[in-house]
Amino acid sequence: MKRKTNQQVAALTNRTTFRVRFSEIDSMQIVWHGEYVRYFEDGREAFGKQYGLDYMSIYREGYMVPIVDLTCQFKQSLSFGEEAIVETRYIACEAAKIKFEYVIYRATDQSIVATGSTIQVFLNLNKELELMNPPFYLEWKKKWNIL
């Protein structure tokens, strides 16, 4: 599914549903702002599982992918017990990076709760930055017709 977002086209998309847990709310009875980063992580994990780009597969190939850039824009609050959906959009680029955009929706009315993005880079197991796309990543892109 391709969708236009902020001038960028999502090459692949995953949608994952979650329910807000009591431990995720703050004293104002809404989700603490830091939890949205965790929801993005949940989205990346679900994306990786669906498309074969999960953290342990990347690690088995000899790489780590730390986040070097993260944005989050809050639109509305979520509360305890609410169901929400995190949509994770893979944004193709030629550089040796993995770029995602996120939209979190309230499940009941599909209103946008938060948006954001992350950029991850490739480090080898010596924690050295890889400037070229690793071979396994190029193969992954080819498999999903992203090249």
N, CA, C and O atoms as a MOPAC input file, in Angstrom:
PM7 MOZYME 1SCF
protein

 N      0.85400 1    -1.16600 1     0.00000 1
 C      0.00000 1     0.00000 1     0.00000 1
 C      0.89700 1     1.22500 1     0.00000 1
 O      1.77700 1     1.34600 1     0.85200 1
 N      0.68700 1     2.13300 1    -0.93900 1
 C      1.47000 1     3.36300 1    -1.00100 1
 C      0.59600 1     4.52000 1    -0.57400 1
 O     -0.56600 1     4.62000 1    -0.96700 1
 N      1.16600 1     5.39000 1     0.22900 1
 C      0.42100 1     6.53300 1     0.74200 1
 C      1.34700 1     7.72400 1     0.82200 1
 O      2.51100 1     7.57500 1     1.19400 1
 N      0.86500 1     8.88700 1     0.48600 1
 C      1.67000 1    10.09900 1     0.50200 1
 C      1.66700 1    10.69800 1     1.91600 1
 O      0.61100 1    10.85400 1     2.52900 1
 N      2.86000 1    11.03000 1     2.42200 1
 C      2.98000 1    11.65300 1     3.73600 1
 C      4.09200 1    12.67800 1     3.69900 1
 O      5.23700 1    12.34200 1     3.39700 1
 N      3.77200 1    13.91700 1     4.00000 1
 C      4.79400 1    14.95700 1     4.06400 1
 C      5.73400 1    14.91700 1     2.86100 1
 O      6.95300 1    14.97400 1     3.02400 1
 N      5.17900 1    14.82100 1     1.66800 1
 C      5.95900 1    14.80100 1     0.43700 1
 C      6.70600 1    13.48700 1     0.23700 1
 O      7.41300 1    13.35300 1    -0.76200 1
 N      6.58700 1    12.52400 1     1.12300 1
 C      7.27900 1    11.25600 1     0.97900 1
 C      6.24900 1    10.14400 1     0.79600 1
 O      5.16300 1    10.18500 1     1.37400 1
 N      6.60300 1     9.16500 1    -0.00800 1
 C      5.69500 1     8.05200 1    -0.27200 1
 C      6.13900 1     6.85200 1     0.55000 1
 O      7.31100 1     6.47800 1     0.54700 1
 N      5.19400 1     6.26100 1     1.24500 1
 C      5.49300 1     5.06300 1     2.02100 1
 C      5.55600 1     3.87200 1     1.08100 1
 O      4.60100 1     3.59500 1     0.35400 1
 N      6.67900 1     3.16900 1     1.09600 1
 C      6.85100 1     1.99600 1     0.24500 1
 C      6.11400 1     0.79600 1     0.82900 1
 O      5.53800 1     0.00100 1     0.08700 1
 N      6.12800 1     0.66000 1     2.15300 1
 C      5.46700 1    -0.44100 1     2.85300 1
 C      4.83100 1     0.10900 1     4.12200 1
 O      5.34300 1     1.05300 1     4.72500 1
 N      3.71100 1    -0.48700 1     4.52300 1
 C      2.99200 1     0.00400 1     5.70000 1
 C      2.52300 1    -1.16900 1     6.56000 1
 O      2.12600 1    -2.21300 1     6.04400 1
 N      2.57500 1    -0.98000 1     7.86700 1
 C      2.03400 1    -1.94300 1     8.82900 1
 C      1.11200 1    -1.19300 1     9.78100 1
 O      1.41000 1    -0.06400 1    10.17100 1
 N      0.00600 1    -1.80600 1    10.15500 1
 C     -0.90900 1    -1.23600 1    11.15400 1
 C     -1.04900 1    -2.23800 1    12.29200 1
 O     -1.37100 1    -3.40600 1    12.07100 1
 N     -0.80600 1    -1.77100 1    13.50500 1
 C     -0.85100 1    -2.61300 1    14.68900 1
 C     -1.74000 1    -1.95500 1    15.74100 1
 O     -1.63000 1    -0.75700 1    16.00200 1
 N     -2.61300 1    -2.74700 1    16.33500 1
 C     -3.52900 1    -2.25500 1    17.35900 1
 C     -2.94800 1    -2.52900 1    18.74500 1
 O     -2.31900 1    -3.56300 1    18.97300 1
 N     -3.16600 1    -1.59400 1    19.66100 1
 C     -2.75300 1    -1.78600 1    21.05200 1
 C     -3.78200 1    -1.14700 1    21.96900 1
 O     -4.58900 1    -0.32500 1    21.53600 1
 N     -3.74700 1    -1.53300 1    23.23900 1
 C     -4.62900 1    -0.95600 1    24.25100 1
 C     -3.75600 1    -0.27800 1    25.29900 1
 O     -2.75500 1    -0.84100 1    25.74400 1
 N     -4.14100 1     0.93400 1    25.69100 1
 C     -3.37800 1     1.69500 1    26.68500 1
 C     -3.48500 1     1.00600 1    28.04100 1
 O     -4.58100 1     0.73900 1    28.53500 1
 N     -2.32600 1     0.72400 1    28.63200 1
 C     -2.27100 1     0.07700 1    29.94500 1
 C     -2.19900 1     1.12000 1    31.05600 1
 O     -1.78200 1     2.25700 1    30.83400 1
 N     -2.60800 1     0.71800 1    32.23900 1
 C     -2.61000 1     1.61300 1    33.39100 1
 C     -1.21700 1     2.18300 1    33.65800 1
 O     -1.08200 1     3.35200 1    34.01900 1
 N     -0.19400 1     1.36600 1    33.48300 1
 C      1.17700 1     1.81500 1    33.76000 1
 C      1.66000 1     2.89700 1    32.79500 1
 O      2.71600 1     3.49000 1    33.01900 1
 N      0.91100 1     3.16200 1    31.73000 1
 C      1.33200 1     4.13300 1    30.72500 1
 C      0.73200 1     5.52600 1    30.93100 1
 O      1.07000 1     6.46100 1    30.20400 1
 N     -0.14800 1     5.66500 1    31.90900 1
 C     -0.77300 1     6.97100 1    32.12800 1
 C     -0.06200 1     7.73500 1    33.24000 1
 O      0.60800 1     7.15200 1    34.09200 1
 N     -0.22700 1     9.05000 1    33.20700 1
 C      0.42500 1     9.90500 1    34.19600 1
 C     -0.59300 1    10.42800 1    35.20900 1
 O     -1.73900 1     9.97900 1    35.23200 1
 N     -0.18400 1    11.35500 1    36.02600 1
 C     -1.05500 1    11.87200 1    37.08700 1
 C     -2.25300 1    12.64900 1    36.54600 1
 O     -3.21000 1    12.90300 1    37.27800 1
 N     -2.20600 1    13.02600 1    35.27000 1
 C     -3.33300 1    13.73000 1    34.65700 1
 C     -4.31200 1    12.75700 1    33.99900 1
 O     -5.27400 1    13.16800 1    33.35000 1
 N     -4.04700 1    11.44500 1    34.18000 1
 C     -4.90800 1    10.38300 1    33.65800 1
 C     -4.86800 1    10.26300 1    32.13600 1
 O     -5.81300 1     9.76800 1    31.52200 1
 N     -3.77500 1    10.71600 1    31.53200 1
 C     -3.56800 1    10.54300 1    30.09400 1
 C     -2.22700 1     9.84500 1    29.88500 1
 O     -1.40300 1     9.77800 1    30.79800 1
 N     -2.01700 1     9.32900 1    28.68000 1
 C     -0.75400 1     8.64900 1    28.38600 1
 C      0.40300 1     9.63300 1    28.53000 1
 O      0.39100 1    10.72200 1    27.95500 1
 N      1.40100 1     9.22400 1    29.31100 1
 C      2.61200 1    10.02300 1    29.49500 1
 C      3.30100 1    10.15000 1    28.13300 1
 O      3.36400 1     9.18300 1    27.37400 1
 N      3.81300 1    11.34200 1    27.82600 1
 C      4.35100 1    11.63200 1    26.50200 1
 C      5.43800 1    10.65400 1    26.04600 1
 O      5.53000 1    10.35100 1    24.85700 1
 N      6.24200 1    10.16900 1    26.95400 1
 C      7.31900 1     9.25100 1    26.59000 1
 C      6.84100 1     7.90300 1    26.07700 1
 O      7.58200 1     7.19900 1    25.39000 1
 N      5.60900 1     7.54100 1    26.40600 1
 C      5.07200 1     6.25500 1    25.94700 1
 C      4.86600 1     6.22600 1    24.44100 1
 O      4.87900 1     5.15200 1    23.84000 1
 N      4.67500 1     7.38300 1    23.81900 1
 C      4.44800 1     7.40400 1    22.37700 1
 C      5.68000 1     6.88900 1    21.63100 1
 O      5.55200 1     6.26900 1    20.57500 1
 N      6.85500 1     7.14000 1    22.16900 1
 C      8.08600 1     6.60200 1    21.58400 1
 C      8.04700 1     5.07900 1    21.65700 1
 O      8.47700 1     4.40000 1    20.72500 1
 N      7.53800 1     4.54600 1    22.75100 1
 C      7.38700 1     3.09200 1    22.89900 1
 C      6.37400 1     2.55600 1    21.87900 1
 O      6.57000 1     1.47500 1    21.32300 1
 N      5.30600 1     3.29800 1    21.63600 1
 C      4.32700 1     2.86900 1    20.63900 1
 C      4.95900 1     2.83800 1    19.24300 1
 O      4.66500 1     1.95100 1    18.44200 1
 N      5.82500 1     3.80800 1    18.96100 1
 C      6.54900 1     3.78000 1    17.68800 1
 C      7.40300 1     2.51100 1    17.60800 1
 O      7.46600 1     1.85500 1    16.56900 1
 N      8.05200 1     2.18200 1    18.71300 1
 C      8.87100 1     0.96400 1    18.77600 1
 C      8.01600 1    -0.27500 1    18.52200 1
 O      8.42300 1    -1.17200 1    17.78400 1
 N      6.84200 1    -0.32400 1    19.12900 1
 C      5.92800 1    -1.44400 1    18.89400 1
 C      5.58500 1    -1.53400 1    17.41200 1
 O      5.51200 1    -2.62600 1    16.85000 1
 N      5.37700 1    -0.38100 1    16.78400 1
 C      5.08600 1    -0.35500 1    15.35300 1
 C      6.25100 1    -0.87300 1    14.52300 1
 O      6.04700 1    -1.63300 1    13.57600 1
 N      7.46800 1    -0.47200 1    14.86800 1
 C      8.65400 1    -0.95600 1    14.14100 1
 C      8.80800 1    -2.45700 1    14.29400 1
 O      9.13800 1    -3.15700 1    13.33700 1
 N      8.56500 1    -2.95500 1    15.51400 1
 C      8.68100 1    -4.39900 1    15.73400 1
 C      7.65100 1    -5.16400 1    14.91600 1
 O      7.97400 1    -6.19300 1    14.32300 1
 N      6.41600 1    -4.67500 1    14.87700 1
 C      5.37400 1    -5.33200 1    14.08300 1
 C      5.70500 1    -5.25200 1    12.59000 1
 O      5.50600 1    -6.21900 1    11.85500 1
 N      6.20800 1    -4.10200 1    12.14600 1
 C      6.62900 1    -3.94300 1    10.76100 1
 C      7.72200 1    -4.96600 1    10.44100 1
 O      7.64100 1    -5.67500 1     9.43700 1
 N      8.73300 1    -5.03800 1    11.29300 1
 C      9.84400 1    -5.96100 1    11.07200 1
 C      9.39100 1    -7.40300 1    11.00600 1
 O      9.88800 1    -8.17700 1    10.18900 1
 N      8.45800 1    -7.76400 1    11.85400 1
 C      7.93300 1    -9.13500 1    11.85300 1
 C      7.17900 1    -9.41400 1    10.55500 1
 O      7.33400 1   -10.48400 1     9.96500 1
 N      6.36900 1    -8.46300 1    10.11300 1
 C      5.58700 1    -8.65200 1     8.89200 1
 C      6.46800 1    -8.72000 1     7.64800 1
 O      6.22600 1    -9.53500 1     6.75800 1
 N      7.48200 1    -7.87000 1     7.58400 1
 C      8.27000 1    -7.73500 1     6.35700 1
 C      9.67200 1    -8.33800 1     6.43300 1
 O     10.44700 1    -8.20800 1     5.48500 1
 N     10.01100 1    -8.99500 1     7.54400 1
 C     11.31700 1    -9.64500 1     7.63300 1
 C     12.47200 1    -8.68900 1     7.83400 1
 O     13.57000 1    -8.91700 1     7.32700 1
 N     12.22800 1    -7.61000 1     8.58000 1
 C     13.28300 1    -6.64500 1     8.88000 1
 C     13.31800 1    -6.39200 1    10.39100 1
 O     13.36900 1    -5.24900 1    10.84400 1
 N     13.28800 1    -7.48100 1    11.15100 1
 C     13.26800 1    -7.35100 1    12.61300 1
 C     14.68500 1    -7.20600 1    13.16000 1
 O     15.66400 1    -7.53700 1    12.49200 1
 N     14.76900 1    -6.70700 1    14.38100 1
 C     16.07100 1    -6.39100 1    14.97600 1
 C     17.01600 1    -7.58600 1    15.05500 1
 O     18.20500 1    -7.45700 1    14.76600 1
 N     16.50000 1    -8.73500 1    15.44100 1
 C     17.38300 1    -9.89100 1    15.59300 1
 C     17.86500 1   -10.41400 1    14.24300 1
 O     18.98400 1   -10.91600 1    14.14400 1
 N     17.04900 1   -10.30700 1    13.21500 1
 C     17.50400 1   -10.68700 1    11.86600 1
 C     18.62000 1    -9.76700 1    11.40900 1
 O     19.60900 1   -10.21800 1    10.83100 1
 N     18.46100 1    -8.48200 1    11.66700 1
 C     19.50100 1    -7.50700 1    11.31200 1
 C     20.78200 1    -7.81600 1    12.08500 1
 O     21.87700 1    -7.77900 1    11.52400 1
 N     20.63900 1    -8.11800 1    13.36800 1
 C     21.80500 1    -8.43500 1    14.20500 1
 C     22.50700 1    -9.69900 1    13.71300 1
 O     23.73600 1    -9.75400 1    13.68200 1
 N     21.72900 1   -10.71700 1    13.32600 1
 C     22.32500 1   -11.95600 1    12.80100 1
 C     23.11000 1   -11.69400 1    11.51200 1
 O     24.03500 1   -12.43500 1    11.18100 1
 N     22.74100 1   -10.65200 1    10.80000 1
 C     23.47700 1   -10.27300 1     9.58400 1
 C     24.74800 1    -9.48600 1     9.92400 1
 O     25.54900 1    -9.18700 1     9.03800 1
 N     24.93100 1    -9.15300 1    11.20400 1
 C     26.15600 1    -8.46800 1    11.63100 1
 C     26.01700 1    -6.96400 1    11.80900 1
 O     27.00500 1    -6.23200 1    11.75400 1
 N     24.78000 1    -6.50400 1    12.02400 1
 C     24.55700 1    -5.06700 1    12.13900 1
 C     23.61900 1    -4.73200 1    13.28700 1
 O     22.82300 1    -5.55400 1    13.74100 1
 N     23.74700 1    -3.49500 1    13.73500 1
 C     22.83000 1    -2.89400 1    14.68800 1
 C     22.25600 1    -1.65300 1    14.00700 1
 O     22.88800 1    -1.08300 1    13.11700 1
 N     21.06800 1    -1.23700 1    14.42100 1
 C     20.43300 1    -0.08100 1    13.77600 1
 C     19.91400 1     0.90100 1    14.83900 1
 O     18.71000 1     0.96500 1    15.08700 1
 N     20.81300 1     1.65800 1    15.45900 1
 C     20.36500 1     2.62400 1    16.46500 1
 C     19.61000 1     3.78600 1    15.82700 1
 O     19.84400 1     4.14900 1    14.67500 1
 N     18.71100 1     4.34900 1    16.60000 1
 C     17.98400 1     5.54300 1    16.16600 1
 C     18.89300 1     6.74800 1    16.34300 1
 O     19.49000 1     6.93700 1    17.40300 1
 N     18.99300 1     7.56200 1    15.29800 1
 C     19.80400 1     8.78200 1    15.36500 1
 C     18.94800 1    10.04100 1    15.26800 1
 O     19.42700 1    11.14800 1    15.51200 1
 N     17.68200 1     9.86200 1    14.91000 1
 C     16.77500 1    11.00600 1    14.82600 1
 C     15.36500 1    10.52400 1    15.14500 1
 O     14.93400 1     9.47800 1    14.65900 1
 N     14.64500 1    11.29600 1    15.96700 1
 C     13.29300 1    10.94000 1    16.36200 1
 C     12.47900 1    12.21200 1    16.51000 1
 O     12.92000 1    13.17400 1    17.13800 1
 N     11.27700 1    12.21100 1    15.92100 1
 C     10.35600 1    13.33200 1    16.11200 1
 C      9.01900 1    12.78400 1    16.58300 1
 O      8.66800 1    11.64000 1    16.29200 1
 N      8.28500 1    13.60000 1    17.30500 1
 C      6.94500 1    13.22700 1    17.73400 1
 C      6.12300 1    14.50300 1    17.88700 1
 O      6.52500 1    15.44700 1    18.56700 1
 N      4.97200 1    14.50500 1    17.24100 1
 C      4.04500 1    15.62700 1    17.35900 1
 C      2.76800 1    15.09200 1    17.98800 1
 O      2.17100 1    14.14000 1    17.48600 1
 N      2.35400 1    15.70800 1    19.08500 1
 C      1.17000 1    15.27700 1    19.82200 1
 C     -0.03300 1    16.07900 1    19.35100 1
 O      0.00700 1    17.30800 1    19.29700 1
 N     -1.10300 1    15.37000 1    19.01100 1
 C     -2.32000 1    16.01600 1    18.50900 1
 C     -3.45700 1    15.94400 1    19.52500 1
 O     -4.18200 1    16.92000 1    19.72000 1
 N     -3.61500 1    14.77600 1    20.17700 1
 C     -4.65500 1    14.53400 1    21.16700 1
 C     -4.09000 1    13.58300 1    22.21000 1
 O     -3.02000 1    13.00500 1    22.01600 1
 N     -4.79700 1    13.42300 1    23.29900 1
 C     -4.35300 1    12.50600 1    24.35300 1
 C     -5.09600 1    11.18200 1    24.27000 1
 O     -6.24700 1    11.12000 1    23.83900 1
 N     -4.41800 1    10.13400 1    24.68700 1
 C     -5.04600 1     8.83200 1    24.89300 1
 C     -5.19300 1     8.61000 1    26.38800 1
 O     -4.43500 1     9.16800 1    27.18100 1
 N     -6.16300 1     7.79800 1    26.77000 1
 C     -6.41900 1     7.50900 1    28.18000 1
 C     -6.39800 1     6.00700 1    28.42900 1
 O     -6.43400 1     5.20500 1    27.49600 1
 N     -6.34000 1     5.64800 1    29.69700 1
 C     -6.31900 1     4.24800 1    30.11100 1
 C     -7.46900 1     3.46500 1    29.47000 1
 O     -8.61900 1     3.90400 1    29.47100 1
 N     -7.12700 1     2.29900 1    28.92400 1
 C     -8.11800 1     1.40100 1    28.36000 1
 C     -8.47500 1     1.65800 1    26.90700 1
 O     -9.08300 1     0.80700 1    26.25800 1
 N     -8.10400 1     2.82200 1    26.38900 1
 C     -8.44500 1     3.10200 1    24.99200 1
 C     -7.64600 1     2.20500 1    24.05400 1
 O     -6.50200 1     1.84000 1    24.32800 1
 N     -8.28100 1     1.86500 1    22.94800 1
 C     -7.59600 1     1.11300 1    21.90300 1
 C     -7.11000 1     2.10600 1    20.85400 1
 O     -7.80700 1     3.05900 1    20.50700 1
 N     -5.89800 1     1.86200 1    20.35500 1
 C     -5.30900 1     2.74400 1    19.35000 1
 C     -4.58900 1     1.89800 1    18.31300 1
 O     -4.34900 1     0.70600 1    18.50700 1
 N     -4.25800 1     2.54100 1    17.22300 1
 C     -3.57300 1     1.87700 1    16.11700 1
 C     -2.32700 1     2.69100 1    15.79700 1
 O     -2.39000 1     3.91000 1    15.64500 1
 N     -1.19300 1     2.00300 1    15.69800 1
 C      0.01500 1     2.67800 1    15.21700 1
 C      0.25200 1     2.19600 1    13.78700 1
 O      0.38400 1     1.00200 1    13.52100 1
 N      0.30200 1     3.15900 1    12.89100 1
 C      0.60400 1     2.86900 1    11.48800 1
 C      2.06600 1     3.22500 1    11.27200 1
 O      2.48500 1     4.35900 1    11.50300 1
 N      2.83400 1     2.24400 1    10.82700 1
 C      4.26300 1     2.41200 1    10.60700 1
 C      4.51200 1     2.37700 1     9.11000 1
 O      4.16800 1     1.40800 1     8.43300 1
 N      5.10600 1     3.43100 1     8.60700 1
 C      5.33800 1     3.58400 1     7.16700 1
 C      6.82900 1     3.59500 1     6.88600 1
 O      7.55400 1     4.45800 1     7.38200 1
 N      7.28300 1     2.64700 1     6.09800 1
 C      8.68200 1     2.60600 1     5.67200 1
 C      8.85300 1     3.59200 1     4.52700 1
 O      8.13200 1     3.53300 1     3.53100 1
 N      9.81100 1     4.49600 1     4.67400 1
 C     10.09200 1     5.50100 1     3.65200 1
 C     11.42100 1     5.14400 1     2.98100 1
 O     12.47800 1     5.19400 1     3.61000 1
 N     11.35200 1     4.78600 1     1.71200 1
 C     12.54900 1     4.36800 1     0.98200 1
 C     13.49700 1     5.54100 1     0.77600 1
 O     13.06800 1     6.66800 1     0.52900 1
 N     14.78000 1     5.26200 1     0.88000 1
 C     15.81200 1     6.24200 1     0.54900 1
 C     17.04400 1     5.48100 1     0.08200 1
 O     17.21300 1     4.30400 1     0.40100 1
 N     17.89800 1     6.15100 1    -0.67100 1
 C     19.08400 1     5.49000 1    -1.21400 1
 C     20.20300 1     5.36300 1    -0.18800 1
 O     21.05300 1     4.48100 1    -0.31300 1
 N     20.21800 1     6.21400 1     0.80500 1
 C     21.28600 1     6.20200 1     1.81700 1
 C     21.19600 1     4.94900 1     2.68300 1
 O     20.17000 1     4.26700 1     2.70400 1
 N     22.26800 1     4.65800 1     3.38800 1
 C     22.32000 1     3.50800 1     4.29200 1
 C     21.59300 1     3.86700 1     5.59300 1
 O     22.20800 1     4.02200 1     6.64800 1
 N     20.28000 1     3.99300 1     5.48500 1
 C     19.42800 1     4.38000 1     6.60800 1
 C     18.11700 1     3.62500 1     6.51200 1
 O     17.73300 1     3.14100 1     5.44700 1
 N     17.44300 1     3.53500 1     7.63600 1
 C     16.07400 1     3.03200 1     7.65300 1
 C     15.21800 1     4.16700 1     8.18500 1
 O     15.41100 1     4.63500 1     9.30800 1
 N     14.26300 1     4.60800 1     7.36200 1
 C     13.40100 1     5.73100 1     7.73000 1
 C     11.96500 1     5.24600 1     7.88500 1
 O     11.43400 1     4.52800 1     7.03700 1
 N     11.35100 1     5.65900 1     8.99400 1
 C      9.95200 1     5.34000 1     9.24300 1
 C      9.19600 1     6.61500 1     9.59000 1
 O      9.74600 1     7.54200 1    10.18400 1
 N      7.93100 1     6.64000 1     9.20900 1
 C      6.98400 1     7.64500 1     9.68700 1
 C      5.88300 1     6.89200 1    10.41800 1
 O      5.59000 1     5.73700 1    10.10800 1
 N      5.27700 1     7.56300 1    11.39400 1
 C      4.24900 1     6.93300 1    12.22800 1
 C      3.02800 1     7.82700 1    12.32500 1
 O      3.13500 1     9.05400 1    12.34700 1
 N      1.86900 1     7.19300 1    12.38100 1
 C      0.63300 1     7.88000 1    12.71400 1
 C     -0.06900 1     6.99400 1    13.73000 1
 O     -0.29800 1     5.81000 1    13.48600 1
 N     -0.40900 1     7.58100 1    14.87300 1
 C     -1.17800 1     6.85300 1    15.88000 1
 C     -2.61100 1     7.36700 1    15.81500 1
 O     -2.86000 1     8.56900 1    15.90100 1
 N     -3.54600 1     6.43500 1    15.66300 1
 C     -4.96800 1     6.75700 1    15.55700 1
 C     -5.71600 1     6.23200 1    16.77300 1
 O     -5.37200 1     5.17500 1    17.30300 1
 N     -6.73400 1     6.95700 1    17.21900 1
 C     -7.66700 1     6.43600 1    18.20300 1
 C     -8.55700 1     5.45800 1    17.44200 1
 O     -9.10500 1     5.81500 1    16.39900 1
 N     -8.70900 1     4.24600 1    17.93600 1
 C     -9.43400 1     3.20800 1    17.20000 1
 C    -10.92100 1     3.53000 1    17.04700 1
 O    -11.52000 1     3.19200 1    16.02600 1
 N    -11.52200 1     4.17500 1    18.04100 1
 C    -12.97400 1     4.40100 1    18.00800 1
 C    -13.42000 1     5.33600 1    16.90200 1
 O    -14.49000 1     5.13700 1    16.32700 1
 N    -12.61900 1     6.36400 1    16.58700 1
 C    -13.05200 1     7.33600 1    15.57800 1
 C    -11.98600 1     7.62900 1    14.51300 1
 O    -12.17800 1     8.49600 1    13.66100 1
 N    -10.88300 1     6.91500 1    14.56600 1
 C     -9.78200 1     7.08000 1    13.60200 1
 C     -9.16300 1     8.47900 1    13.61900 1
 O     -8.50700 1     8.87700 1    12.65600 1
 N     -9.36600 1     9.22700 1    14.70800 1
 C     -8.73600 1    10.54100 1    14.79700 1
 C     -7.24400 1    10.36300 1    15.06500 1
 O     -6.82400 1     9.41000 1    15.72100 1
 N     -6.45200 1    11.29900 1    14.54400 1
 C     -5.00300 1    11.21900 1    14.71400 1
 C     -4.62700 1    11.72300 1    16.09700 1
 O     -4.99900 1    12.82700 1    16.49700 1
 N     -3.88900 1    10.90000 1    16.81500 1
 C     -3.45700 1    11.21000 1    18.17300 1
 C     -2.03200 1    11.75900 1    18.18100 1
 O     -1.72400 1    12.69900 1    18.91400 1
 N     -1.17300 1    11.17000 1    17.36500 1
 C      0.22700 1    11.60600 1    17.30200 1
 C      0.82600 1    11.18700 1    15.96700 1
 O      0.37800 1    10.22800 1    15.33900 1
 N      1.84400 1    11.92500 1    15.54700 1
 C      2.60800 1    11.56500 1    14.36000 1
 C      4.08800 1    11.65900 1    14.71600 1
 O      4.45900 1    12.30300 1    15.69800 1
 N      4.91400 1    11.02400 1    13.92600 1
 C      6.33900 1    11.10800 1    14.19800 1
 C      7.16100 1    10.42100 1    13.12800 1
 O      6.63700 1     9.93900 1    12.12400 1
 N      8.45800 1    10.38800 1    13.36600 1
 C      9.37700 1     9.73900 1    12.43600 1
 C     10.63400 1     9.31000 1    13.17600 1
 O     10.96800 1     9.83600 1    14.23800 1
 N     11.31600 1     8.34300 1    12.58700 1
 C     12.62900 1     7.93000 1    13.09800 1
 C     13.54800 1     7.67300 1    11.92100 1
 O     13.10800 1     7.33000 1    10.82400 1
 N     14.83900 1     7.84800 1    12.17800 1
 C     15.88400 1     7.45900 1    11.23800 1
 C     16.86200 1     6.58800 1    12.00400 1
 O     17.31500 1     6.93900 1    13.09300 1
 N     17.17800 1     5.44400 1    11.41100 1
 C     18.15100 1     4.53000 1    11.99200 1
 C     19.29800 1     4.35900 1    11.00900 1
 O     19.09700 1     4.37300 1     9.79500 1
 N     20.48700 1     4.20000 1    11.53700 1
 C     21.66700 1     3.96700 1    10.70200 1
 C     22.21800 1     2.58400 1    11.00300 1
 O     21.86400 1     1.96600 1    12.00700 1
 N     23.08400 1     2.10700 1    10.12400 1
 C     23.69200 1     0.79300 1    10.29400 1
 C     25.05900 1     0.92600 1    10.95100 1
 O     25.91400 1     1.68600 1    10.49700 1
 N     25.24300 1     0.17700 1    12.02000 1
 C     26.55500 1     0.02100 1    12.64000 1
 C     26.94500 1    -1.44000 1    12.51700 1
 O     26.09900 1    -2.32300 1    12.66000 1
 N     28.22600 1    -1.70600 1    12.25100 1
 C     28.66700 1    -3.09500 1    12.29500 1
 C     28.82500 1    -3.49400 1    13.76300 1
 O     28.63000 1    -2.66500 1    14.65200 1
 N     29.17000 1    -4.73200 1    14.02000 1
 C     29.23400 1    -5.19600 1    15.40600 1
 C     30.38500 1    -4.58800 1    16.19200 1
 O     30.46000 1    -4.75600 1    17.41000 1
 N     31.29500 1    -3.87600 1    15.50200 1
 C     32.33800 1    -3.10100 1    16.18400 1
 C     31.85300 1    -1.68300 1    16.47100 1
 O     32.61900 1    -0.83300 1    16.92400 1
 N     30.57800 1    -1.44100 1    16.20400 1
 C     29.92600 1    -0.14500 1    16.42900 1
 C     30.47900 1     0.95300 1    15.52500 1
 O     30.51700 1     2.12400 1    15.90200 1
 N     30.91000 1     0.55300 1    14.31900 1
 C     31.39400 1     1.49700 1    13.32400 1
 C     30.27300 1     1.77100 1    12.32500 1
 O     29.57900 1     0.85400 1    11.88500 1
 N     30.10700 1     3.04100 1    11.97700 1
 C     29.07200 1     3.44700 1    11.04100 1
 C     29.33400 1     2.87300 1     9.64700 1
 O     30.44500 1     2.95800 1     9.12300 1
 N     28.29700 1     2.29200 1     9.06300 1
 C     28.36700 1     1.77300 1     7.69700 1
 C     27.82600 1     2.84600 1     6.75400 1
 O     26.68300 1     3.27900 1     6.89800 1
 N     28.62900 1     3.27000 1     5.80600 1
 C     28.22000 1     4.32000 1     4.87400 1
 C     27.52200 1     3.76400 1     3.63400 1
 O     26.84200 1     4.49600 1     2.91500 1
 N     27.69200 1     2.48100 1     3.39300 1
 C     27.05000 1     1.81400 1     2.25200 1
 C     25.96200 1     0.88400 1     2.78200 1
 O     26.06600 1     0.36000 1     3.89100 1
 N     24.93300 1     0.68700 1     1.99200 1
 C     23.87700 1    -0.24100 1     2.37200 1
 C     24.44300 1    -1.65000 1     2.50200 1
 O     25.10800 1    -2.12200 1     1.58000 1
 N     24.20200 1    -2.33300 1     3.61200 1
 C     24.66000 1    -3.71700 1     3.74700 1
 C     24.00900 1    -4.60600 1     2.68200 1
 O     22.87200 1    -4.35600 1     2.28400 1
 N     24.71600 1    -5.63500 1     2.22200 1
 C     24.17100 1    -6.51600 1     1.18200 1
 C     22.79000 1    -7.10100 1     1.52900 1
 O     21.91300 1    -7.16000 1     0.66600 1
 N     22.59400 1    -7.52800 1     2.77600 1
 C     21.30100 1    -8.11600 1     3.13900 1
 C     20.17700 1    -7.09100 1     2.99500 1
 O     19.05600 1    -7.45000 1     2.63200 1
 N     20.46800 1    -5.81100 1     3.27600 1
 C     19.45400 1    -4.75300 1     3.17700 1
 C     19.09700 1    -4.48600 1     1.71000 1
 O     17.93200 1    -4.26700 1     1.37900 1
 N     20.10200 1    -4.50600 1     0.84200 1
 C     19.83800 1    -4.35900 1    -0.59000 1
 C     18.97100 1    -5.50600 1    -1.09200 1
 O     18.06900 1    -5.29300 1    -1.90200 1
 N     19.23700 1    -6.71800 1    -0.61600 1
 C     18.42000 1    -7.87600 1    -0.99200 1
 C     16.99400 1    -7.72100 1    -0.46800 1
 O     16.03000 1    -8.05700 1    -1.15500 1
 N     16.87600 1    -7.21400 1     0.74500 1
 C     15.54400 1    -6.98900 1     1.32300 1
 C     14.77600 1    -5.97800 1     0.47400 1
 O     13.60100 1    -6.18800 1     0.17300 1
 N     15.42700 1    -4.89200 1     0.08900 1
 C     14.78300 1    -3.88500 1    -0.75100 1
 C     14.36000 1    -4.48800 1    -2.09600 1
 O     13.27200 1    -4.20700 1    -2.59800 1
 N     15.21000 1    -5.29600 1    -2.65300 1
 C     14.90100 1    -5.94000 1    -3.92800 1
 C     13.67900 1    -6.84000 1    -3.78700 1
 O     12.79000 1    -6.82700 1    -4.63900 1
 N     13.63800 1    -7.61500 1    -2.71400 1
 C     12.51000 1    -8.52800 1    -2.47200 1
 C     11.18700 1    -7.77500 1    -2.44700 1
 O     10.18000 1    -8.26500 1    -2.95800 1
 N     11.18800 1    -6.58100 1    -1.85100 1
 C      9.95300 1    -5.80600 1    -1.70100 1
 C      9.80200 1    -4.74700 1    -2.79900 1
 O      8.95800 1    -3.85500 1    -2.70900 1
 N     10.64500 1    -4.86800 1    -3.84300 1
 C     10.54500 1    -3.98600 1    -5.00500 1
 C     10.71000 1    -2.50800 1    -4.62200 1
 O      9.95400 1    -1.64700 1    -5.07100 1
 N     11.70500 1    -2.24200 1    -3.79300 1
 C     11.93900 1    -0.88300 1    -3.29700 1
 C     13.12300 1    -0.21900 1    -3.99400 1
 O     13.26800 1     1.00000 1    -3.91100 1
 N     13.95400 1    -0.96600 1    -4.66300 1
 C     15.14700 1    -0.39900 1    -5.32400 1
 C     14.79000 1     0.57900 1    -6.41300 1
 O     15.67900 1     1.13700 1    -7.05700 1

